[in-house]
Amino acid sequence: MDIQMPVMDGYMATKKIRSLEDSDLANIPIIALSANAFEEDRKASTDAGMNGHLAKPVNVSELLKMLCKLF
């Protein structure tokens, strides 16, 4: 999930997904993608309901590790 988007930021989009009535949809894994990689950015992602946070540019090795952890 990109954090900075034009109409709705990634935090709000994640909160909307997490509030869906269909639990299969509401519980899909969501990983934040952001140029901001400070601890407070990671915390904001977690607080919004995301399962992880990766800094851009994405390191493929880190992405694969996170995906293995989630699945």
N, C-alpha and C positions, 0 to 999 in steps of 0.2 A: 504494500500500500504506500503510494507516494504521500508524503506529509503535506507538501504544498501543491494544491490543485486550485484551479480558478474559481469554481463555484462552491465547493465544499472541501474543507481540508481533510486530510486523512484521519485525524482524530474524530471528527464528527461522523465521517463515513463509517468508521469502525464502530462507534457507539450505536449508529443506526442498524448496522448489521447485527451487532450483539443483542439488540432489542427485538429482532424478528421473532415472530411466534413459532416458526418452523425451526426446531432445535438443530436439525441437520445443517441448515443454512446459518443459523446464528452462531454455531460453534466451529465454523471453518477456520483453519489456521490463517492468521494474518501477521505478516512480517512488515514492519515499518522500513521504508527506504527513504533516507534523508541525507542531505549534505551536512546536517548538524549531528555531531557525534558526541556531544558532551553528556555527562551522566544525567543532567536534568532533562535532556531530550529523550534519553532512553527511558527514564522514569515516566515522562509524559506519555510515551507510547504504551508502556505497561498499564498506566492508570486509565488509558482510553480503552484497554481491553485487547491490545495486540499481544501476540505470543513471542515476539522478538523484535530486534531493531538492528538494522545493518546500515552502515554508512556508505554513501556514494563516493567514488565509483565502487560498485559492488565487486567484492573479491569473491570469485566463483568458489574457491575452496571453503570460505566462510559460509557462503550460501548453502553449499552442499552439506556441510556439517549441521547447519541449523535445520535444514529440511529432514535430514536423517533423524535428528532429535525429535522433531515434531511428528514424524510418521513412523 
